Amino acid sequence: MLTWLEISKSALVNNLKQFRKIIGKKIKLMAVVKSNAYGHGMIECAKIFEKNGADYLGVANLNEAIELRKNGLKKPILILTYWNLYDSEAQIKAIIKNIEFVVYTYPQVKILSKISQKIGKWVNVHIKVDTGTSRIGVLPQDALNFALKCLKLPNLKVRGIFTHFAKSEAKNQAFTHQQIEKLLKIKKSLTKIPHFPQDILFHAGCTASTINNKASFFDMVRIGIGLYGLWPSLATKNYGALKSIILKPALTWKTKIIQVKELPKGTPIGYDCTYRLKNRGKIAILPVGYWDGYDRKLSNCGEVLIRGKRAPVRGRICMNLMMVEVTKIPKVKVNDEVVLIGQQDKEKITAEEIALKIGTINYEVITRINPQIPRIYK
């Protein structure tokens, strides 16, 4: 094995407990494990979170939900984003396995009601309300009528009503408060209706809002990036209302040197010869490239850790290879361990550092790590 990820179980558990401490025992906590658990490995992470007190598991789509059930996960699972309206076979399978569906159009709820009647089983749905992100969701002014229509359909149970915040990472929480007020208004309207189900979960909180804004908690919070030990933004880290929260990054990305070569001054390196050695020097070749998720924009600006020292990327990142200069690092040899993300001795390279170099966010850096790379849980 030449390239792998090490995932710290203790860091994942620590991060879950940090958020449990914030919200208390009465508010439910959903562990969001969508997109391969933000690159950390969906199945194993879900098992760790389920074992350590998560009340719900959140996924992006129906396929992820079914995969969790196939692997023995027992907690309630909510599809947060989308599912195929025309795949009745998958819908039947999901309903039988007690998977809960997001809904935001009337055709969705009609289909689910019809299928659930056909197989003689109730289906739980969560109504998504668009309070400000302008993505999927029922508009606030339509939410009450939509909920009433859902409540009237046979074999359909409204288990939750939720929204997602657009600007909860910011120091200024004004827009988040506007979104909270919209959801509160819907809640007040619905709870005045006779025979309204009392066990409906209202939820909105994400990692950033849970740290920044206690008013966002409602009945459940949905924690994603924070469970993996990463901050949703620098603003949240620097100005969050709960600065004392201790998040531990769970992921370390490692590889090994497959060749070391000494080259003369002026030698071009990589495609398009974008770098030439300024002096005689040593180059180490690594079996990692943009196919693995190491972004090509790190060409000539990225760094890795070898023997506790930073080694600069030289030349273009290739599909399956990359080159780093090790001239100033003594005793470098084939099979030496290299850290792409994580800590080695006293040096550290973070997802945030990489994100800054390539003009993106830490979410993208970790979720784009190829899922075929082995994950080792320690």
C-alpha distance (Angstrom), angle and dihedral (degrees) to the residues before:
residue distance angle dihedral
M1 . . .
L2 3.79 . .
T3 3.80 102.2 .
W4 3.79 126.9 33.0
L5 3.80 146.5 143.5
E6 3.77 124.0 -121.1
I7 3.80 114.0 -151.1
S8 3.79 118.3 -163.3
K9 3.81 111.2 -137.3
S10 3.81 91.3 -166.8
A11 3.83 90.9 54.4
L12 3.82 91.4 51.7
V13 3.81 91.1 49.4
N14 3.81 91.6 46.2
N15 3.80 92.0 52.3
L16 3.81 92.9 48.1
K17 3.79 90.8 50.6
Q18 3.82 91.5 48.8
F19 3.80 90.4 59.3
R20 3.80 92.8 42.3
K21 3.79 87.9 54.9
I22 3.80 90.5 52.3
I23 3.81 97.0 49.9
G24 3.81 100.5 33.7
K25 3.80 129.1 -138.8
K26 3.81 100.2 -66.0
I27 3.81 98.0 60.1
K28 3.80 115.2 74.9
L29 3.80 120.9 -122.3
M30 3.80 121.7 -144.8
A31 3.79 115.4 -159.8
V32 3.80 106.6 -147.0
V33 3.81 108.3 -143.7
K34 3.81 99.0 165.7
S35 3.80 122.4 135.5
N36 3.80 93.3 32.1
A37 3.81 90.3 -49.0
Y38 3.80 90.8 -59.1
G39 3.80 89.1 -52.2
H40 3.82 95.1 -48.1
G41 3.83 98.1 102.9
M42 3.80 119.1 -83.8
I43 3.81 102.4 -138.1
E44 3.80 99.1 46.7
C45 3.80 94.2 41.3
A46 3.82 91.3 48.8
K47 3.81 89.9 52.3
I48 3.80 91.4 50.5
F49 3.82 93.1 48.4
E50 3.81 93.1 44.7
K51 3.81 91.4 50.4
N52 3.80 92.2 48.9
G53 3.77 101.5 50.7
A54 3.80 112.4 -76.3
D55 3.82 110.0 150.8
Y56 3.81 97.0 -158.7
L57 3.80 138.9 16.8
G58 3.81 119.3 -139.1
V59 3.81 124.6 -152.7
A60 3.79 135.3 174.6
N61 3.79 99.7 -127.6
L62 3.78 147.2 6.9
N63 3.82 95.0 -95.7
E64 3.79 91.7 58.3
A65 3.81 90.5 48.6
I66 3.81 93.3 52.0
E67 3.81 90.5 46.8
L68 3.81 90.1 56.4
R69 3.81 91.6 51.2
K70 3.82 91.0 47.4
N71 3.79 87.7 57.0
G72 3.78 95.2 52.0
L73 3.81 103.1 -98.3
K74 3.82 109.2 156.7
K75 3.82 106.8 -177.3
P76 3.82 121.0 99.7
I77 3.81 110.4 -79.1
L78 3.80 122.8 -153.6
I79 3.80 123.9 -161.8
L80 3.82 99.6 -139.7
T81 3.79 102.7 -172.6
Y82 3.80 123.3 17.9
W83 3.81 148.3 -18.8
N84 3.80 133.1 -173.8
L85 3.80 110.4 -89.4
Y86 3.80 91.9 -156.8
D87 3.80 101.7 45.7
S88 3.80 99.8 93.3
E89 3.80 92.8 165.9
A90 3.80 91.9 60.1
Q91 3.81 91.4 43.3
I92 3.82 91.7 53.3
K93 3.79 90.2 49.1
A94 3.81 91.5 49.8
I95 3.82 94.6 47.3
I96 3.80 91.1 49.7
K97 3.80 88.9 51.1
N98 3.85 91.8 50.8
I99 3.78 95.1 -114.1
E100 3.81 113.4 162.7
F101 3.81 121.1 -132.1
V102 3.79 133.2 -141.4
V103 3.82 111.5 -133.6
Y104 3.80 131.5 -170.9
T105 3.84 104.9 150.4
Y106 3.80 130.2 59.2
P107 3.85 94.5 -125.8
Q108 3.81 87.7 60.3
V109 3.80 94.8 56.2
K110 3.81 93.4 42.1
I111 3.81 91.4 54.2
L112 3.80 93.1 46.8
S113 3.82 91.4 48.2
K114 3.80 91.8 49.3
I115 3.82 94.1 48.3
S116 3.80 93.9 44.5
Q117 3.81 90.2 52.1
K118 3.79 90.0 49.2
I119 3.81 93.4 54.9
G120 3.81 94.5 35.6
K121 3.80 97.0 -120.0
W122 3.80 133.9 116.2
V123 3.79 120.6 -119.3
N124 3.80 126.0 -149.4
V125 3.80 118.6 -139.5
H126 3.80 134.3 -174.2
I127 3.81 116.7 -151.6
K128 3.80 112.9 -135.3
V129 3.81 114.2 -145.6
D130 3.81 120.6 -162.7
T131 3.80 103.1 -139.6
G132 3.79 96.8 162.9
T133 3.80 117.5 -30.5
S134 3.83 94.7 84.9
R135 3.78 90.7 -139.6
I136 3.81 126.5 109.0
G137 3.78 117.4 -24.1
V138 3.77 147.0 87.6
L139 3.80 112.8 -80.7
P140 3.84 113.2 -109.0
Q141 3.82 93.4 -113.9
D142 3.81 89.7 56.1
A143 3.80 97.9 41.4
L144 3.81 97.7 89.7
N145 3.82 95.3 52.3
F146 3.79 91.1 42.4
A147 3.82 91.4 52.4
L148 3.83 91.2 48.5
K149 3.81 90.6 52.1
C150 3.79 90.0 50.7
L151 3.80 92.3 49.4
K152 3.80 90.3 55.6
L153 3.81 96.4 53.4
P154 3.82 116.9 99.3
N155 3.80 120.4 -112.5
L156 3.82 90.7 9.7
K157 3.79 121.0 116.0
V158 3.80 121.7 -169.1
R159 3.80 100.0 -138.6
G160 3.79 97.8 168.1
I161 3.79 148.3 7.5
F162 3.77 117.1 -156.5
T163 3.78 148.9 162.9
H164 3.79 137.6 -165.5
F165 3.78 127.4 -128.3
A166 3.79 123.7 -119.8
K167 3.80 101.4 -164.9
S168 3.79 108.5 18.4
E169 3.83 92.6 126.2
A170 3.81 91.7 65.9
K171 3.79 125.2 99.9
N172 3.81 88.5 -129.4
Q173 3.81 106.7 69.1
A174 3.82 97.0 -172.9
F175 3.80 96.0 111.0
T176 3.81 91.5 45.2
H177 3.81 89.6 53.2
Q178 3.81 89.5 52.2
Q179 3.80 89.6 54.2
I180 3.81 91.6 46.4
E181 3.81 90.3 52.4
K182 3.81 91.1 52.1
L183 3.79 91.8 54.0
L184 3.80 91.9 43.9
K185 3.80 90.1 53.2
I186 3.81 90.6 53.0
K187 3.80 90.2 48.1
K188 3.80 92.9 51.0
S189 3.81 91.9 48.4
L190 3.78 93.6 49.6
T191 3.78 96.9 44.9
K192 3.82 89.8 57.6
I193 3.81 90.8 61.8
P194 3.83 114.4 99.3
H195 3.81 114.8 -109.6
F196 3.78 91.6 13.2
P197 3.86 107.2 160.7
Q198 3.79 109.4 -101.8
D199 3.80 95.2 -155.3
I200 3.81 97.1 64.3
L201 3.79 111.1 130.0
F202 3.79 116.5 -134.9
H203 3.79 110.0 -161.3
A204 3.79 137.8 171.4
G205 3.80 110.2 138.6
C206 3.81 120.4 118.4
T207 3.81 129.9 176.8
A208 3.81 95.2 -78.6
S209 3.81 97.2 43.2
T210 3.81 91.8 45.8
I211 3.79 88.7 56.8
N212 3.82 95.9 38.6
N213 3.77 107.4 32.4
K214 3.81 128.3 33.8
A215 3.81 90.7 -170.7
S216 3.82 88.6 70.5
F217 3.81 95.4 65.6
F218 3.85 100.6 88.8
D219 3.86 109.2 156.3
M220 3.80 98.1 -36.9
V221 3.79 140.4 13.6
R222 3.80 124.8 -146.8
I223 3.80 110.6 -143.0
G224 3.80 119.5 -166.3
I225 3.82 123.9 147.3
G226 3.81 93.4 23.8
L227 3.80 92.6 60.9
Y228 3.79 88.0 63.7
G229 3.80 92.6 52.1
L230 3.79 98.9 -103.4
W231 3.79 129.4 121.7
P232 3.81 117.5 -124.3
S233 3.81 90.8 -135.0
L234 3.79 142.5 -10.7
A235 3.80 88.4 -109.8
T236 3.79 90.9 58.8
K237 3.79 91.3 46.8
N238 3.80 94.9 46.8
Y239 3.80 102.5 34.1
G240 3.82 105.3 21.2
A241 3.77 115.9 133.7
L242 3.82 88.8 -123.0
K243 3.78 103.1 51.8
S244 3.80 90.3 155.6
I245 3.82 92.8 70.6
I246 3.81 110.7 116.6
L247 3.79 113.6 -145.6
K248 3.80 119.5 -175.1
P249 3.82 118.6 -158.4
A250 3.80 106.6 -124.4
L251 3.80 100.6 -164.2
T252 3.78 130.4 81.9
W253 3.82 118.7 175.3
K254 3.80 115.1 -154.0
T255 3.78 139.6 177.0
K256 3.81 138.2 165.6
I257 3.77 134.8 -118.0
I258 3.82 112.0 -104.3
Q259 3.81 98.6 -176.6
V260 3.81 139.6 10.1
K261 3.80 121.0 -162.7
E262 3.79 135.7 176.5
L263 3.79 114.3 -136.7
P264 3.83 134.4 -173.3
K265 3.79 125.9 -110.5
G266 3.81 113.6 -75.8
T267 3.81 95.9 24.9
P268 3.83 110.2 151.8
I269 3.80 116.5 -129.0
G270 3.80 128.2 -151.0
Y271 3.79 135.6 -19.8
D272 3.81 115.8 -17.8
C273 3.83 89.0 10.2
T274 3.80 89.7 -101.7
Y275 3.81 92.4 164.4
R276 3.81 132.1 41.5
L277 3.77 123.0 -170.1
K278 3.80 110.0 -106.1
N279 3.81 91.0 -152.4
R280 3.77 137.5 3.6
G281 3.78 105.3 -63.2
K282 3.77 152.4 152.9
I283 3.79 126.3 -97.7
A284 3.82 125.7 -164.2
I285 3.80 119.2 -155.8
L286 3.82 118.5 -143.5
P287 3.85 126.5 -163.1
V288 3.82 94.2 -128.5
G289 3.79 131.1 98.7
Y290 3.76 143.9 149.6
W291 3.82 91.4 -65.3
D292 3.81 86.0 65.1
G293 3.80 91.1 50.2
Y294 3.79 99.8 -98.0
D295 3.78 98.5 136.5
R296 3.81 118.8 -117.7
K297 3.81 89.2 -138.2
L298 3.82 86.7 72.8
S299 3.81 87.8 72.8
N300 3.81 108.4 129.1
C301 3.80 93.4 -5.4
G302 3.81 107.1 58.6
E303 3.80 125.1 93.2
V304 3.80 135.3 -156.9
L305 3.81 132.8 -166.2
I306 3.80 121.3 -110.5
R307 3.82 121.4 170.1
G308 3.80 88.4 -11.9
K309 3.81 93.1 -56.6
R310 3.80 132.3 106.9
A311 3.78 115.2 -108.1
P312 3.83 116.5 -167.0
V313 3.80 122.3 -131.0
R314 3.80 110.7 -114.2
G315 3.77 122.3 -158.8
R316 3.77 129.3 -9.1
I317 3.80 121.4 -27.4
C318 3.82 104.6 -114.8
M319 3.79 128.0 -148.5
N320 3.81 93.5 -97.0
L321 3.81 105.3 3.3
M322 3.78 142.3 51.6
M323 3.78 135.5 -173.9
V324 3.80 127.5 -138.4
E325 3.78 130.5 -176.8
V326 3.81 116.2 -118.3
T327 3.81 99.4 170.4
K328 3.82 92.6 122.5
I329 3.80 95.9 42.2
P330 3.84 111.9 85.3
K331 3.81 126.0 -138.7
V332 3.82 96.4 12.6
K333 3.80 111.2 165.9
V334 3.80 142.9 167.7
N335 3.82 113.5 -71.2
D336 3.81 93.8 27.1
E337 3.80 111.0 145.5
V338 3.80 116.5 -108.8
V339 3.82 126.7 -163.2
L340 3.80 117.0 -147.6
I341 3.82 95.7 173.5
G342 3.78 121.6 12.7
Q343 3.78 140.0 33.5
Q344 3.79 132.1 -44.8
D345 3.79 116.6 179.4
K346 3.82 105.3 -42.7
E347 3.81 97.0 -26.0
K348 3.80 123.3 90.7
I349 3.81 136.1 -170.8
T350 3.79 113.6 -164.7
A351 3.78 133.6 -162.3
E352 3.81 86.5 -118.5
E353 3.82 91.9 56.9
I354 3.79 90.9 51.6
A355 3.81 91.9 45.1
L356 3.80 90.8 53.7
K357 3.81 91.6 52.4
I358 3.80 95.0 51.4
G359 3.81 98.1 37.2
T360 3.78 101.1 -111.0
I361 3.83 141.3 92.2
N362 3.78 132.8 -84.2
Y363 3.83 89.7 -109.4
E364 3.80 90.9 66.6
V365 3.80 94.4 44.2
I366 3.81 93.9 57.8
T367 3.80 101.0 33.8
R368 3.81 92.0 53.6
I369 3.81 93.5 58.9
N370 3.80 103.6 117.1
P371 3.84 109.8 -97.7
Q372 3.82 89.5 -142.3
I373 3.80 90.7 69.0
P374 3.85 108.3 100.3
R375 3.79 116.7 -104.2
I376 3.81 115.8 -150.1
Y377 3.81 116.3 -161.9
K378 3.79 114.1 -149.7
